[in-house]
């Protein structure tokens, strides 16, 4: 079974968080037993997304939808 920190490591290494992986992480956080290393990895992913190190497909789609309104 894949743990949260493994998924996060893959996302950070590719620099891209797809919708499917974002949903997988959300589900894992709700249904999986995880430890402090997983939480630390998830926090690092959040920081990477906020700093632009990781691009999020969900944000790209949101920005595209906003742009199409104008």
N, CA, C and O of each residue as an XYZ file, in Angstrom:
280
protein
N       0.840     -1.190      0.000
C       0.000      0.000      0.000
C       0.882      1.250      0.000
O       1.879      1.323      0.720
N       0.508      2.201     -0.796
C       1.233      3.456     -0.892
C       0.894      4.340      0.296
O      -0.269      4.453      0.682
N       1.895      4.956      0.867
C       1.640      5.872      1.975
C       1.646      7.315      1.459
O       2.116      7.600      0.357
N       1.129      8.182      2.261
C       0.985      9.587      1.891
C       2.338     10.187      1.508
O       2.438     10.897      0.507
N       3.364      9.911      2.284
C       4.665     10.518      2.006
C       5.236     10.054      0.669
O       5.970     10.805      0.027
N       4.914      8.830      0.233
C       5.379      8.362     -1.074
C       4.682      9.123     -2.200
O       5.313      9.484     -3.193
N       3.398      9.361     -2.045
C       2.645     10.115     -3.043
C       3.176     11.547     -3.099
O       3.392     12.096     -4.179
N       3.382     12.138     -1.939
C       3.896     13.507     -1.871
C       5.278     13.587     -2.512
O       5.559     14.530     -3.252
N       6.126     12.631     -2.245
C       7.476     12.630     -2.817
C       7.401     12.606     -4.342
O       8.158     13.314     -5.007
N       6.511     11.814     -4.895
C       6.346     11.746     -6.347
C       5.862     13.088     -6.908
O       6.356     13.552     -7.936
N       4.900     13.700     -6.230
C       4.369     14.991     -6.682
C       5.466     16.050     -6.657
O       5.621     16.801     -7.621
N       6.208     16.118     -5.597
C       7.264     17.126     -5.490
C       8.355     16.875     -6.536
O       8.910     17.820     -7.096
N       8.653     15.621     -6.793
C       9.701     15.330     -7.784
C       9.261     15.692     -9.197
O      10.092     16.086    -10.016
N       7.976     15.567     -9.498
C       7.489     15.935    -10.830
C       7.125     17.412    -10.910
O       7.112     17.996    -11.994
N       6.830     18.015     -9.763
C       6.447     19.426     -9.745
C       5.013     19.671    -10.168
O       4.643     20.803    -10.476
N       4.194     18.615    -10.186
C       2.811     18.764    -10.653
C       1.868     17.897     -9.828
O       2.125     16.713     -9.609
N       0.778     18.501     -9.377
C      -0.248     17.800     -8.613
C      -1.509     17.737     -9.463
O      -2.220     18.731     -9.608
N      -1.779     16.572    -10.018
C      -2.968     16.391    -10.857
C      -4.217     16.286     -9.987
O      -4.138     16.049     -8.782
N      -5.360     16.467    -10.622
C      -6.624     16.328     -9.895
C      -6.770     14.935     -9.306
O      -7.220     14.784     -8.170
N      -6.398     13.926    -10.063
C      -6.559     12.553     -9.570
C      -5.687     12.291     -8.347
O      -6.126     11.631     -7.405
N      -4.470     12.797     -8.352
C      -3.587     12.602     -7.194
C      -4.065     13.449     -6.020
O      -3.998     13.012     -4.872
N      -4.548     14.657     -6.301
C      -5.093     15.496     -5.238
C      -6.269     14.791     -4.552
O      -6.374     14.787     -3.326
N      -7.139     14.201     -5.353
C      -8.274     13.458     -4.786
C      -7.808     12.218     -4.029
O      -8.372     11.876     -2.990
N      -6.785     11.547     -4.544
C      -6.230     10.379     -3.860
C      -5.680     10.769     -2.494
O      -5.924     10.082     -1.502
N      -4.938     11.869     -2.443
C      -4.402     12.338     -1.164
C      -5.526     12.696     -0.196
O      -5.462     12.366      0.988
N      -6.550     13.368     -0.701
C      -7.680     13.744      0.148
C      -8.334     12.484      0.741
O      -8.650     12.435      1.930
N      -8.528     11.476     -0.107
C      -9.126     10.228      0.364
C      -8.216      9.520      1.364
O      -8.683      8.990      2.373
N      -6.922      9.515      1.080
C      -5.972      8.874      1.995
C      -5.988      9.555      3.360
O      -5.922      8.881      4.388
N      -6.073     10.874      3.378
C      -6.093     11.597      4.648
C      -7.357     11.299      5.441
O      -7.347     11.355      6.671
N      -8.440     10.983      4.748
C      -9.705     10.704      5.428
C      -9.839      9.250      5.871
O     -10.543      8.960      6.838
N      -9.168      8.336      5.170
C      -9.441      6.916      5.419
C      -8.233      6.089      5.834
O      -8.385      4.924      6.203
N      -7.056      6.658      5.783
C      -5.833      5.889      6.032
C      -5.243      6.240      7.386
O      -5.321      7.381      7.843
N      -4.657      5.247      8.010
C      -3.887      5.526      9.225
C      -2.526      6.043      8.783
O      -1.834      5.387      8.005
N      -2.146      7.191      9.264
C      -0.887      7.798      8.857
C      -0.140      8.255     10.086
O      -0.706      8.405     11.170
N       1.151      8.474      9.889
C       1.983      8.868     11.026
C       2.491     10.298     10.850
O       2.132     10.990      9.897
N       3.322     10.716     11.776
C       3.805     12.098     11.753
C       4.651     12.387     10.514
O       4.677     13.524     10.042
N       5.342     11.380      9.980
C       6.124     11.588      8.762
C       5.213     11.905      7.579
O       5.560     12.726      6.730
N       4.047     11.257      7.519
C       3.085     11.542      6.461
C       2.545     12.964      6.595
O       2.414     13.679      5.602
N       2.237     13.363      7.802
C       1.727     14.724      8.028
C       2.793     15.756      7.664
O       2.489     16.785      7.061
N       4.027     15.479      8.028
C       5.131     16.383      7.700
C       5.293     16.484      6.178
O       5.484     17.574      5.641
N       5.216     15.353      5.499
C       5.329     15.348      4.037
C       4.187     16.143      3.413
O       4.408     16.907      2.473
N       2.970     15.972      3.926
C       1.822     16.699      3.398
C       1.991     18.202      3.618
O       1.664     18.999      2.739
N       2.492     18.586      4.769
C       2.746     20.004      5.047
C       3.795     20.551      4.076
O       3.675     21.684      3.610
N       4.811     19.759      3.772
C       5.823     20.183      2.801
C       5.211     20.347      1.412
O       5.592     21.248      0.666
N       4.272     19.484      1.070
C       3.583     19.615     -0.209
C       2.787     20.915     -0.261
O       2.794     21.613     -1.275
N       2.111     21.232      0.818
C       1.369     22.490      0.864
C       2.301     23.687      0.677
O       1.986     24.613     -0.070
N       3.431     23.663      1.346
C       4.408     24.749      1.201
C       4.938     24.824     -0.228
O       5.110     25.913     -0.777
N       5.196     23.667     -0.822
C       5.698     23.637     -2.198
C       4.659     24.199     -3.167
O       5.012     24.899     -4.116
N       3.405     23.902     -2.936
C       2.338     24.433     -3.792
C       2.202     25.943     -3.600
O       2.028     26.679     -4.571
N       2.280     26.396     -2.378
C       2.145     27.827     -2.093
C       3.308     28.626     -2.685
O       3.124     29.769     -3.102
N       4.486     28.038     -2.723
C       5.668     28.741     -3.230
C       5.794     28.640     -4.746
O       6.634     29.312     -5.344
N       4.969     27.808     -5.369
C       5.033     27.642     -6.811
C       5.958     26.533     -7.273
O       6.120     26.309     -8.472
N       6.562     25.843     -6.325
C       7.445     24.725     -6.665
C       6.634     23.583     -7.278
O       7.135     22.839     -8.122
N       5.387     23.451     -6.849
C       4.472     22.446     -7.386
C       3.270     23.168     -7.969
O       2.648     23.999     -7.306
N       2.952     22.847     -9.205
C       1.768     23.404     -9.846
C       0.600     22.463     -9.603
O       0.756     21.242     -9.601
N      -0.590     23.060     -9.397
C      -1.785     22.270     -9.131
C      -2.739     22.372    -10.312
O      -3.098     23.466    -10.747
N      -3.140     21.224    -10.817
C      -4.097     21.201    -11.914
C      -5.400     21.884    -11.511
O      -6.003     22.582    -12.326
N      -5.839     21.698    -10.284
C      -7.094     22.301     -9.834
C      -7.024     23.826     -9.884
O      -7.997     24.477    -10.266
N      -5.903     24.390     -9.509
C      -5.739     25.854     -9.571
C      -5.693     26.342    -11.016
O      -6.254     27.385    -11.351
N      -5.018     25.571    -11.862
C      -4.954     25.945    -13.272
C      -6.346     25.954    -13.893
O      -6.687     26.869    -14.643
N      -7.149     24.943    -13.585
C      -8.512     24.871    -14.117
C      -9.373     26.006    -13.571
O     -10.188     26.576    -14.297
N      -9.195     26.328    -12.312
C      -9.945     27.427    -11.702
C      -9.590     28.751    -12.374
O     -10.472     29.540    -12.712
N      -8.310     28.984    -12.562
C      -7.875     30.234    -13.197
C      -8.371     30.316    -14.644
O      -8.744     31.390    -15.115
N      -8.373     29.196    -15.334
C      -8.881     29.162    -16.699
C     -10.364     29.499    -16.730
O     -10.815     30.249    -17.595
N     -11.119     28.949    -15.793
C     -12.559     29.233    -15.721
C     -12.809     30.701    -15.447
O     -13.722     31.295    -16.021
N     -12.017     31.284    -14.583
C     -12.160     32.721    -14.269
C     -11.856     33.549    -15.510
O     -12.581     34.494    -15.823
N     -10.787     33.196    -16.218
C     -10.399     33.942    -17.420
C     -11.471     33.847    -18.502
O     -11.688     34.806    -19.242
N     -12.133     32.717    -18.599
C     -13.160     32.535    -19.622
C     -14.426     33.332    -19.336
O     -15.246     33.545    -20.230
N     -14.581     33.763    -18.115
C     -15.746     34.569    -17.768
C     -15.639     35.980    -18.331
O     -16.650     36.668    -18.465
N     -14.451     36.412    -18.655
C     -14.244     37.783    -19.133
C     -14.097     37.822    -20.600
O     -13.916     38.895    -21.174
